[in-house]
Every structure is written in structure tokens, then in C-alpha cells.
């Protein structure tokens, strides 16, 4: 993987490093998005995307950030009260979107870095009637990984649909849409898919699309009913970002060659290696550097690491950048005390070692 000569190699938790070959693929000429050439392209993208989500359903491809498909989830959800599972900045964002879409929202909050457990969720869902819950699969601000299969099953037992944000989970963490009987999953292009920002994706169950038909405020741009109808014709309702579609097609071929389960395993191996590095670094330097998500609930794509109190995150990330590696600062209320490594996308154990070496150099200094 080449290094960005201006900024260094990206280990941000999004946008992550994009290979030069993918950027070059975006230089292809424009085509009419209502013509047969585009429909053939869209069909090829469907064949590439569906195995990544383990689904036979249409995968909606929208020219927007993933936030758009979060709003789509809310606007198309059944009428009634929503329970938002909050354990970090982006799960709070999901709750905020629900509130600003004029939905009645309750928040079930746990500490940043923690996950939502099923007994407690079951208890909350027993206390009041909810028609939908929102949850983040991989919370990018904390690196905590929720068990979306168990959470979805719990929601279904209480008659609620489960709306899943898998922005930093998709293509890096195990996700089986059909087998797990999920209702709705959304994601974006700039995380473990290792593409430039600008595309969002979603998949919805047949029953969720049917229920969306009854939603009175679906809007236009993110109307799932229309997205579903157009996808079945290998079309998009609005003008697509064609250059990004070309990049997506190129990357899907690479992912197919690797295999999605192998890709999941590679991401898991990078997370394990990062945890091993943390333990060794703490032992050798005597400095307290720890993943804020506990073992067993750490995301395979991003690690949020607490720094010693005498080392501000801004100072640390700037020093690492001078060594040719770009890591993320903490997010939200964790901004000053943590940094984040996005071990995702096309990174490997070998490229990760360069990142960890640069981080070690700063910590030792």
C-alpha cells in the first residue's frame, strides 16, 4: 500500500487509506445513468455487494454520506416510540436524528466503551412499547462492538424492528443479514470498504419495506420504497456519483478475490495484534495505554486507546504524523484523552506494524 506523500499513510477510522488503483478507476468517462450501460454496471455492483452483506436482497446505493441512510431508517420506520441504544458519539447521533425527525425517542445509555447487554435490553423493552430500536454495530468513537444479532432477536421478541448502523462494521466485522433475520442495515464507503467518502449503502428486509409504505414522512431523497423499486430495475432514483461507482466496482473485485470471511478474519487479526501491542507497550514503558472497550467486545476495525494523563491526544497524534502515519484523535468527550487506530480496509498486519512502530516511538520518547 502506498503512502500519501502529503499526509502520510492513513490509519484514521475513516476515511481510511485508498489504494492508487482505486483512485485511478474513478477516471473512467461518464455514461448516461438512464441507459443500459449504467444498468449493467449497477447489476455488477449488486452481484459484488450482496455477498458482503450475506443477503439476497437488493442493496441500495446512494450518493450521500451514511448519515443520509440513518435518516432514511428513521423516516421509514413504523410509527411509534423509538428506543435508541447509546454507547458513544455515533449511536447518540442516531438518537439525535430520530428526535429531529419528530419521533418520540427514549435513550438507553451505557458508558462509552461499553456494549448493550441482552438481559438489560430485554428489561427495557418490557417496560414500554417500542416500534423500533436503533443500534450501532461498531461504535467508531469507542471501538466497542455490539452483538447486533442478539439485539435484533431481542427487539423482535418485543415486536420492534431493529435499525443497525454498521458504518465501521460492514466489510470488517461479521454480518449475515439474511441468516440473522435483520430488518435494516446501513453503512458508508469510507471505512472498511476502503473507498473515498460519498456513497452510502443499505439493505432492508421485505417486511421493513412493506411497513415503510405506510410511513407518512418518508421524504424523497432517502425514500426506501423508491430506492427499492429502482434497485430492482438496476437504477437509482437520483443522479448517481458515477466516479465512485467505478471505484466501487474495482474494489468489489478485490474483495471477492479475498473472500468476505477471510476479510473478516484479517480485520480480527489486526485488532488482536493491536491489543497485544498495547499490553507489551504498557509493560515495557510503564505507561498506562489501554483499549477503552473490554476484551470480548472490541471492534475488529477500530481501537480507541486511552493515553497517559500527561500526554494530550493532540500532541501524540501530531508526533505520530511526523513519522508518516496518520491516526485519529479521540471523538467527542474522548477527544483529549484518547487516540484511535483504524485497522480497517485494505490494511494488513504488515502495514499495521508500521503504525504501531510509529506510536511506540512517540510513547517511548
C-alpha positions in Angstrom: 0.0 0.0 0.0 1.4 3.4 -1.0 1.9 6.3 1.4 0.1 9.6 0.8 3.2 11.8 0.2 1.3 14.9 1.6 -0.3 13.5 4.7 1.3 10.1 5.3 -0.5 6.7 5.5 -4.0 6.9 6.9 -4.9 4.8 9.9 -7.9 7.0 10.6 -11.1 5.3 11.5 -12.5 6.8 8.3 -11.7 8.0 5.7 -9.2 5.2 5.6 -6.4 4.6 3.1 -7.5 4.2 -0.5 -5.3 2.4 -3.0 -4.0 4.3 -6.0 -5.6 1.7 -8.4 -9.0 2.5 -6.9 -8.4 6.3 -7.4 -7.3 5.6 -11.0 -10.5 3.7 -11.7 -12.5 6.8 -11.0 -11.1 8.4 -14.1 -13.3 6.5 -16.5 -15.7 8.5 -18.7 -19.2 9.5 -17.8 -22.1 7.4 -19.1 -25.9 8.1 -19.2 -27.3 7.0 -15.9 -30.6 6.1 -17.6 -29.0 3.9 -20.2 -28.2 0.2 -20.5 -24.5 0.6 -19.7 -25.3 2.0 -16.3 -27.9 -0.7 -15.6 -25.3 -3.3 -16.4 -22.8 -1.6 -14.1 -25.5 -1.5 -11.3 -26.2 -5.1 -11.8 -22.5 -6.0 -11.4 -22.3 -3.9 -8.2 -25.3 -5.9 -6.8 -23.5 -9.1 -7.5 -20.5 -7.8 -5.7 -22.3 -6.2 -2.7 -24.8 -8.9 -1.8 -22.1 -11.5 -0.7 -20.6 -8.9 1.6 -23.9 -8.5 3.5 -24.7 -12.2 3.1 -28.1 -11.3 1.5 -30.2 -12.0 -1.5 -31.9 -8.6 -1.0 -31.3 -5.6 -3.2 -28.5 -3.4 -1.8 -29.4 0.3 -2.1 -26.6 2.5 -3.3 -27.0 6.2 -2.6 -24.8 9.2 -3.4 -24.6 10.6 0.1 -22.8 10.0 3.4 -24.1 7.2 5.7 -25.9 9.9 7.7 -28.5 10.0 4.9 -29.3 6.3 5.3 -29.6 6.8 9.0 -32.3 9.4 8.4 -33.9 7.1 5.9 -34.1 4.4 8.6 -36.0 6.8 10.9 -38.3 8.3 8.3 -39.3 4.8 7.0 -39.6 3.1 10.4 -43.1 2.2 11.7 -45.0 4.9 13.6 -44.5 4.8 17.4 -41.8 5.3 20.0 -38.2 4.5 19.3 -35.6 3.2 21.8 -32.1 4.4 20.9 -29.2 2.3 22.2 -26.4 4.9 23.0 -22.8 3.9 23.9 -20.8 6.6 22.0 -21.0 9.6 19.8 -22.5 7.9 16.7 -25.2 6.0 18.5 -26.1 9.3 20.1 -26.2 10.8 16.5 -28.7 8.1 15.5 -30.8 9.1 18.5 -30.5 12.8 17.6 -31.6 12.1 14.1 -34.7 10.3 15.4 -35.5 13.2 17.6 -35.1 15.8 14.9 -37.4 13.8 12.6 -40.1 14.4 15.2 -40.1 10.9 16.6 -40.7 10.1 20.3 -37.3 8.8 21.5 -36.0 7.2 24.7 -32.3 6.7 25.2 -30.9 3.5 26.8 -27.3 4.7 27.6 -24.3 2.8 28.8 -20.8 4.0 29.4 -18.7 5.0 26.4 -16.6 1.9 25.5 -19.3 -0.5 26.9 -21.9 -2.5 24.9 -25.6 -3.2 25.5 -26.3 -6.5 27.2 -29.4 -8.5 26.3 -30.9 -9.0 29.9 -30.9 -5.2 30.4 -32.2 -4.6 26.9 -35.0 -7.2 27.4 -35.9 -5.4 30.7 -36.1 -2.0 29.0 -38.2 -3.4 26.1 -40.6 -5.0 28.7 -41.2 -1.7 30.4 -42.7 0.2 27.4 -44.0 -0.4 23.9 -41.5 0.5 21.2 -41.9 0.0 17.4 -38.2 0.3 16.6 -34.8 0.4 18.2 -31.6 2.0 16.8 -28.1 0.5 17.5 -24.6 1.0 16.3 -22.8 -2.2 15.3 -19.2 -0.9 15.6 -19.2 2.4 17.6 -16.5 4.3 15.8 -15.9 6.7 18.6 -15.1 4.0 21.2 -14.3 0.8 19.3 -17.0 -1.2 21.0 -18.8 -3.9 19.1 -22.4 -4.6 19.8 -23.9 -8.1 19.2 -26.4 -7.0 16.6 -27.8 -10.5 16.1 -28.7 -10.9 19.7 -30.0 -7.3 19.9 -32.1 -7.8 16.8 -33.6 -11.1 18.1 -34.4 -9.3 21.4 -36.2 -6.5 19.6 -38.2 -9.0 17.5 -39.4 -10.8 20.7 -40.9 -7.5 21.7 -42.4 -6.7 18.4 -39.9 -4.0 17.4 -37.8 -3.6 14.3 -34.0 -3.2 14.7 -32.2 -0.4 12.7 -28.5 -1.1 12.5 -25.7 1.4 11.8 -22.8 -0.7 10.6 -20.7 2.2 9.2 -17.4 0.9 10.6 -18.5 -2.7 10.9 -19.5 -3.6 7.3 -16.8 -5.4 5.4 -14.7 -5.7 8.5 -16.9 -7.4 11.1 -19.1 -10.4 10.6 -22.6 -9.5 9.4 -25.1 -12.0 8.0 -28.2 -10.1 7.0 -30.4 -13.0 5.8 -29.3 -15.6 8.3 -29.6 -13.3 11.3 -33.1 -12.1 10.0 -32.1 -8.4 10.3 -34.5 -5.6 9.4 -32.3 -2.8 8.2 -28.5 -2.2 8.0 -26.8 0.9 6.7 -23.1 1.7 6.0 -20.8 4.0 4.1 -18.0 3.7 1.6 -15.1 5.3 3.5 -14.5 2.8 6.3 -13.6 -0.9 6.0 -14.7 -0.9 2.3 -11.6 1.3 1.7 -13.2 3.7 -0.8 -13.4 7.5 -0.9 -16.3 9.1 1.0 -19.5 9.8 -0.8 -21.5 6.6 -1.1 -23.9 5.1 1.4 -25.5 1.6 1.3 -28.4 0.0 2.9 -30.3 -3.3 2.8 -33.9 -3.8 4.2 -36.0 -6.9 4.8 -39.2 -7.3 2.7 -41.3 -6.7 5.8 -39.5 -3.4 6.6 -40.0 -2.1 3.0 -43.7 -3.1 3.3 -44.0 -1.2 6.6 -42.2 1.8 5.0 -45.1 2.1 2.6 -47.3 3.2 5.5 -44.8 5.9 6.7 -46.2 9.3 6.2 -43.0 11.3 6.2 -40.6 9.3 4.1 -39.3 12.3 2.2 -37.9 12.0 -1.2 -34.1 11.5 -1.4 -33.9 8.7 1.1 -37.3 7.1 0.5 -36.7 3.3 0.9 -39.7 2.4 -1.1 -38.5 4.3 -4.1 -34.9 3.1 -3.6 -36.2 -0.5 -3.5 -38.3 -0.1 -6.7 -35.4 1.5 -8.7 -32.8 -1.0 -7.4 -35.0 -3.8 -8.8 -34.6 -2.1 -12.2 -30.9 -1.7 -11.7 -31.4 2.0 -11.4 -31.1 4.8 -8.8 -33.9 7.4 -8.3 -31.4 10.3 -8.4 -28.3 11.1 -10.4 -25.5 8.8 -9.0 -21.9 9.7 -8.3 -20.6 7.7 -11.3 -16.9 8.0 -10.5 -17.5 6.5 -7.1 -19.5 3.7 -8.7 -16.4 2.9 -10.8 -14.2 2.8 -7.7 -16.7 0.5 -6.0 -16.7 -1.9 -8.9 -12.9 -2.1 -8.9 -12.8 -2.7 -5.1 -15.6 -5.3 -5.1 -13.4 -7.4 -7.5 -10.6 -7.3 -5.0 -12.8 -8.2 -2.0 -14.3 -11.1 -4.0 -10.8 -12.4 -4.6 -10.0 -12.2 -0.9 -13.4 -13.6 0.2 -15.5 -11.8 2.8 -14.9 -14.4 5.6 -11.1 -14.0 5.0 -11.6 -10.3 5.1 -13.4 -10.6 8.5 -10.5 -12.8 9.8 -7.9 -10.2 8.6 -9.6 -7.4 10.4 -9.9 -9.6 13.6 -6.2 -10.4 13.4 -5.3 -6.7 13.2 -7.5 -6.0 16.3 -5.8 -8.8 18.2 -2.3 -7.6 17.2 -3.2 -4.1 18.4 -4.3 -5.5 21.7 -1.1 -7.5 22.0 0.9 -4.3 21.2 -0.9 -2.4 23.9 -0.1 -5.0 26.6 3.5 -5.1 25.6 3.9 -1.3 25.4 2.3 -0.8 28.8 4.7 -3.5 30.3 7.8 -2.1 28.7 7.2 1.6 29.2 5.2 1.6 32.4 2.7 3.9 30.8 -1.0 3.2 31.0 -2.2 2.8 27.4 -5.4 0.7 27.2 -8.2 -0.1 24.8 -11.3 1.5 26.4 -13.6 -1.3 25.1 -13.2 -4.5 27.2 -11.9 -7.8 25.8 -14.7 -9.7 24.0 -16.5 -6.5 22.8 -13.7 -4.8 20.8 -14.4 -3.9 17.2 -12.2 -5.6 14.6 -11.9 -2.3 12.7 -11.1 0.4 15.2 -9.3 0.6 18.6 -9.9 3.6 20.8 -6.9 3.9 23.2 -6.6 5.9 26.4 -3.4 7.8 26.7 -1.4 8.6 29.9 -2.8 11.7 31.6 0.4 13.6 30.9 0.2 13.1 27.1 -2.5 15.1 25.4 -4.0 13.3 22.4 -3.3 16.3 20.1 0.4 16.2 21.0 0.5 12.4 20.4 -1.2 12.4 17.1 0.9 15.3 15.8 4.1 13.5 16.8 2.9 10.3 15.1 2.1 12.2 11.9 5.7 13.5 11.8 6.6 9.8 11.4 4.4 9.4 8.3 1.4 7.8 10.0 -2.0 9.5 10.5 -4.0 8.1 13.4 -7.3 9.6 14.7 -7.7 11.7 17.7 -10.4 10.8 20.2 -14.0 11.8 19.3 -16.5 13.9 21.3 -15.9 13.8 25.0 -12.9 11.4 24.5 -11.1 13.9 22.2 -8.4 15.0 24.5 -7.7 11.7 26.3 -7.7 9.0 23.6 -6.5 8.3 20.1 -8.0 5.9 17.5 -6.3 3.4 15.2 -8.5 2.5 12.1 -7.1 -1.0 11.4 -9.5 -1.5 8.5 -10.0 -1.6 4.8 -7.0 -2.8 2.8 -4.6 -2.6 5.7 -2.8 -5.8 6.8 -0.8 -6.9 9.8 2.3 -5.8 7.9 1.1 -2.2 7.3 -0.3 -2.1 10.8 3.2 -2.8 12.2 4.4 0.5 10.7 1.6 2.3 12.5 2.3 0.6 15.8 6.0 1.2 15.5 5.4 5.0 15.0 3.1 5.0 18.0 5.7 3.2 20.1 8.4 5.6 19.1 6.3 8.6 20.4 5.3 6.8 23.6 8.9 5.9 24.4 10.0 9.5 23.6 
